[in-house]
Amino acid sequence: MKEQLEKIYECATEDLKKASSINDIEEIRGKYLSRKGEFNEIKKNLKNLSDEDKRIVGSLANEITRKLEDALKLKHDEFYRKELNEKLKNERIDITLPGKFIPRGKEHLLTSTTNEIVRIFQSLGFSVVPQEHSPEVETEYYNFDALNVPKDHPARDVQDTFYTEIAPNVVLRSQTSGAQIHAMEGKNPPIRVVAPGRVYRNENINARKNNFFHQIEGLYVDKDITFGDLKGVLNEFIRIYFGTSRPTRFRNSFFPFTEPSAEVDVQCIMCEGKGCRTCSGTGWLEILGCGMVDPNVLKGVGIDPDVYSGFAFGMGVERLAMLKYAVDDIRLFFNNDERFLKQF
């Protein structure tokens, strides 16, 4: 058995001399030192020897195993360095060459404007309505009925609202106001929320209108809320958003879900109130509608209008972005023209 061990070591050494790659080294390691290798097979038979022979043969087997492992490691390291150097030589990189410029995308102007508006209202104590309470596909109940919009209202015509084929009463929402109903259902005041999102209307597309755009709805319901609170919140928002006070005006208006109602205009930034194409010569641009929540709307969601009152508002994100950044055509937001987008 001693001679057998020496013979195996001699064969392994010869194989090692012929090796020319790391793969050859691994094959030799498997052939001689693995669990099914030749040295291990001999070690299994040690149990059949006498104690003295076990000591001699076992010691020799261990010594030969160590010598072979050392030789394998030395040869492996040699081939590894050789192969690494060849690889580095073949894949050499000239670090003095200029790198390739990879342009990075940025937030779209409408996204950054929406985020900015939401942050301002959060700083004023408003929270954001969860997405599931502000869906883009709505039933007529949330888009019209619960908002006190009568069945014969022109806004419910197919000429103004996009009806889906999901069901006769399912529409693409024409306003984010439906989020107010979701926000109030099953909840007790105080409620102070904003709901950003996309809305859809069957409009003729021009410099001021598109058939889909973005709104942010706001709602505040509590005891003793007045129209003065509404004006205070909106004027503070306008001051923060534009960074300075801009001329504004509240005009009487009508919305089925608020009473009294108003529209808020901001002086046109393109012409400074002198009149231009963007403001249709009026010198003003409407940015939002607002008013005190109609008592019927409060009753519909189980809130007592004799105890609570509130205000609501809805503003167009595109209009606010146009005013702040002097954009004179709403279509520029959706044309994906890099010459326009790169400016922001």
For each residue, the residues with C-beta under 8 A, 3 or more apart:
1: 4 5 42 45 49 53 57
2: 5 6 56 57 60
3: 6 7
4: 1 7 8 42
5: 1 2 8 9 39 42 57 60 61 64
6: 2 3 9 10 60 64
7: 3 4 10 11
8: 4 5 11 12 32 38 39 42 64
9: 5 6 12 13 64 67 68
10: 6 7 13 14
11: 7 8 14 15
12: 8 9 15 16 28 31 32 68
13: 9 10 16 17 68 71
14: 10 11 17 18
15: 11 12 18 19 28 31
16: 12 13 19 25 28 71 72 75
17: 13 14
18: 14 15 24
19: 15 16 24 25 28 75 79
20: 24 79
21: 24 25 79 83
22: 25 26 76 79 80 83
23: 26 27
24: 18 19 20 21 27 28
25: 16 19 21 22 28 29 72 75 76 79
26: 22 23 29 30
27: 23 24 30 31
28: 12 15 16 19 24 25 31 32 72
29: 25 26 32 33 34 72
30: 26 27 33 34 37
31: 12 15 27 28 34 37 38
32: 8 12 28 29 37 38 39 68
33: 29 30 37 39 40 65 68 69 72
34: 29 30 31 37 40
35: 40
36: 40 41
37: 30 31 32 33 34 40 41
38: 8 31 32 41 42
39: 5 8 32 33 42 43 61 64 65 68
40: 33 34 35 36 37 43 44
41: 36 37 38 44 45
42: 1 4 5 8 38 39 45 46 57 61
43: 39 40 46 58 61
44: 40 41 47
45: 1 41 42 48 49
46: 42 43 49 54 57 58 61
47: 44 54
48: 45
49: 1 45 46 53 54 57
50: 53 54
51: 54 55
52: 55 56
53: 1 49 50 56 57
54: 46 47 49 50 51 57 58
55: 51 52 58 59
56: 2 52 53 59 60
57: 1 2 5 42 46 49 53 54 60 61
58: 43 46 54 55 61 62
59: 55 56 62 63
60: 2 5 6 56 57 63 64
61: 5 39 42 43 46 57 58 64 65
62: 58 59 65 66
63: 59 60 66 67
64: 5 6 8 9 39 60 61 67 68
65: 33 39 61 62 68 69
66: 62 63 69 70
67: 9 63 64 70 71
68: 9 12 13 32 33 39 64 65 71 72
69: 33 65 66 72 73
70: 66 67 73 74
71: 13 16 67 68 74 75
72: 16 25 28 29 33 68 69 75 76
73: 69 70 76 77
74: 70 71 77 78
75: 16 19 25 71 72 78 79
76: 22 25 72 73 79 80
77: 73 74 80 81
78: 74 75 81 82
79: 19 20 21 22 25 75 76 82 83
80: 22 76 77 83 84
81: 77 78 84 85
82: 78 79 85 86
83: 21 22 79 80 86 87
84: 80 81 87 88
85: 81 82 88 89
86: 82 83 89 90
87: 83 84 90 91
88: 84 85 91 92
89: 85 86 92
90: 86 87
91: 87 88
92: 88 89
93:
94: 97
95:
96:
97: 94
98:
99:
100:
101:
102:
103:
104:
105:
106: 344
107: 111 112 115
108: 111 112 333 341
109: 112 113 321 325 333 341 344
110: 113 114 214 317 318 321 333
111: 107 108 114 115
112: 107 108 109 115 116 344
113: 109 110 116 117 317 320 321 324
114: 110 111 117 118 196 214 216 317
115: 107 111 112 118 119
116: 112 113 119 120 241
117: 113 114 120 121 194 196 216 237 241 315 317 320
118: 114 115 121 122 128 194 196 216
119: 115 116 122 123
120: 116 117 123 124 237 240 241
121: 117 118 124 126 194 216 218 237
122: 118 119 125 126 127 128 194
123: 119 120 240
124: 120 121 233 236 237
125: 122 192
126: 121 122 192 193 194 218 220
127: 122 192 193 194
128: 118 122 193 194 195 196
129: 133 134 179 182 183 193 194 195 217
130: 133 134
131: 134 135
132: 135
133: 129 130 179 182 183 195
134: 129 130 131 176 178 179 182 195 196 197 217
135: 131 132 138 173
136: 172 173 197 198 199 200
137: 164 166 170 171 172 173
138: 135 142 143 170 171 172 173 178
139: 142 143 169 170 171
140: 143 144 145 156 169 170 171
141: 144 145 146 169
142: 138 139 145 146 147 173 178 181 182
143: 138 139 140 147 161 171 173 174 175 177 178
144: 140 141 147 149 153 155 156
145: 140 141 142 149
146: 141 142 178 181 297 300 301
147: 142 143 144 177 178 180 181 256 257 297
148: 256 257 294 296 297 300
149: 144 145 153 155 156 256 257
150: 153 256
151: 156
152: 156
153: 144 149 150 156 256
154: 157 160
155: 144 149 160 161 174
156: 140 144 149 151 152 153 160 161
157: 154 160 161
158: 161 163 202
159: 202
160: 154 155 156 157 174 201 202
161: 143 155 156 157 158 171 172 174 201 202
162: 171 172 174 200 201 202
163: 158 168 170 171
164: 137 167 170 171 172
165:
166: 137 170
167: 164 170
168: 163
169: 139 140 141
170: 137 138 139 140 163 164 166 167
171: 137 138 139 140 143 161 162 163 164 174
172: 136 137 138 161 162 164 199 200
173: 135 136 137 138 142 143 176 178 197 199 200
174: 143 155 160 161 162 171 199 200 201
175: 143 178 199 215 217 314
176: 134 173 179 195 196 197 199 215 216 217 314
177: 143 147 180 181 217 257 312 314
178: 134 138 142 143 146 147 173 175 181 182
179: 129 133 134 176 182 183 193 195 197 217 219
180: 147 177 183 184 195 217 219 257 293 297 312
181: 142 146 147 177 178 184 185 297 300 301
182: 129 133 134 142 178 179 185
183: 129 133 179 180 187 191 193 195 219
184: 180 181 187 191 219 221 298 301 303
185: 181 182 301 302
186: 302
187: 183 184 191
188: 303
189: 221 222 223 303 308 310
190: 220 221 222
191: 183 184 187 219 220 221 222 310
192: 125 126 127 219 220 221 222
193: 126 127 128 129 179 183 218 219
194: 117 118 121 122 126 127 128 129 216 217 218 219
195: 128 129 133 134 176 179 180 183 216 217 218 219
196: 114 117 118 128 134 176 214 215 216 217 317
197: 134 136 173 176 179 214 215 216 217
198: 136 212 213 214 215
199: 136 172 173 174 175 176 212 213 214 215
200: 136 162 172 173 174 211 212
201: 160 161 162 174 211 212 213
202: 158 159 160 161 162 211
203: 209 210 211
204: 209
205: 209 210 211 331
206: 209
207: 277 278 328 329 330 331
208: 278 280 330
209: 203 204 205 206 330
210: 203 205 213 318 330 331 334
211: 200 201 202 203 205
212: 198 199 200 201
213: 198 199 201 210 316 317 318 330
214: 110 114 196 197 198 199 316 317 318
215: 175 176 196 197 198 199 314 315 316 317
216: 114 117 118 121 176 194 195 196 197 314 315 317
217: 129 134 175 176 177 179 180 194 195 196 197 312 313 314
218: 121 126 193 194 195 233 312 313 314 315
219: 179 180 183 184 191 192 193 194 195 293 310 311 312
220: 126 190 191 192 225 229 230 233 310 311 312
221: 184 189 190 191 192 225 293 298 303 308 309 310
222: 189 190 191 192 225 308 309 310
223: 189 307 308 309
224: 309
225: 220 221 222 229 230 292 308 309 310 311
226: 229 230 309
227: 230 231 260 292 311
228: 231 232
229: 220 225 226 232 233 311
230: 220 225 226 227 233 234 290 291 292 311 313
231: 227 228 234 235 250
232: 228 229 235 236
233: 124 218 220 229 230 236 237 311
234: 230 231 237 238 264 288 290 313
235: 231 232 238 239 248
236: 124 232 233 239 240
237: 117 120 121 124 233 234 240 241
238: 234 235 241 242 245 246 248 264 266
239: 235 236 242 244 245
240: 120 123 236 237 243
241: 116 117 120 237 238 320 324
242: 238 239 245 246 266 323 324
243: 240
244: 239
245: 238 239 242
246: 238 242 266 267 269
247: 266 267 273
248: 235 238 264 265 266 267
249: 264 265 284
250: 231 262 263 264
251: 262 263 264 265
252: 260 261 262
253: 261 262 263 289 291
254: 261
255: 258 261 289 291
256: 147 148 149 150 153 294
257: 147 148 149 177 180 291 293 294 297 312
258: 255 261 289 290 291 292 293 294 311 312
259: 291 292 294 295
260: 227 252 291 292
261: 252 253 254 255 258 289 290 291 292
262: 250 251 252 253 289 290 291
263: 250 251 253 286 288 289 290
264: 234 238 248 249 250 251 286 287 288 289 290
265: 248 249 251 284 285 286 287
266: 238 242 246 247 248 269 284 285 287 323
267: 246 247 248 272 273 283 284 285
268: 271 272 273 275 276 278 279 282 283 284 285 323
269: 246 266 272 323 324 326
270: 276 278 279 326 328
271: 268 274 275 276 278 279 283
272: 267 268 269 283
273: 247 267 268 283 284
274: 271 283
275: 268 271 279 281 282 283
276: 268 270 271 279 281 328
277: 207 280 281 328
278: 207 208 268 270 271 285 322 328 329
279: 268 270 271 275 276 282 283 284 285
280: 208 277
281: 275 276 277
282: 268 275 279
283: 267 268 271 272 273 274 275 279
284: 249 265 266 267 268 273 279
285: 265 266 267 268 278 279 319 322 323
286: 263 264 265 289 319
287: 264 265 266 315 316 319 320 323
288: 234 263 264 313 314 315 316
289: 253 255 258 261 262 263 264 286 313 314
290: 230 234 258 261 262 263 264 311 312 313 314
291: 230 253 255 257 258 259 260 261 262 311 312 313
292: 225 227 230 258 259 260 261 309 310 311
293: 180 219 221 257 258 297 298 309 310 311 312
294: 148 256 257 258 259 297 298
295: 259 298 299 305
296: 148 299 300
297: 146 147 148 180 181 257 293 294 300 301
298: 184 221 293 294 295 301 303 304 305 308 309 310
299: 295 296 302 303 304 305
300: 146 148 181 296 297
301: 146 181 184 185 297 298
302: 185 186 299
303: 184 188 189 221 298 299 307 308
304: 298 299 307 308
305: 295 298 299 308 309
306:
307: 223 303 304
308: 189 221 222 223 225 298 303 304 305
309: 221 222 223 224 225 226 292 293 298 305
310: 189 191 219 220 221 222 225 292 293 298
311: 219 220 225 227 229 230 233 258 290 291 292 293
312: 177 180 217 218 219 220 257 258 290 291 293
313: 217 218 230 234 288 289 290 291
314: 175 176 177 215 216 217 218 288 289 290
315: 117 215 216 218 287 288 319 320
316: 213 214 215 287 288 319 320
317: 110 113 114 117 196 213 214 215 216 320 321
318: 110 210 213 214 321 322 330 333
319: 285 286 287 315 316 322 323
320: 113 117 241 287 315 316 317 323 324
321: 109 110 113 317 318 324 325 327 333
322: 278 285 318 319 325 326 327 328 330
323: 242 266 268 269 285 287 319 320 326
324: 113 241 242 269 320 321
325: 109 321 322 344
326: 269 270 322 323
327: 321 322 330 332 333
328: 207 270 276 277 278 322
329: 207 278 332
330: 207 208 209 210 213 318 322 327 333 334
331: 205 207 210 334 335
332: 327 329 335 337 340
333: 108 109 110 318 321 327 330
334: 210 330 331
335: 331 332 340
336: 341
337: 332 340 341
338: 341 342
339: 342 343
340: 332 335 337 343
341: 108 109 336 337 338 344
342: 338 339
343: 339 340
344: 106 109 112 325 341
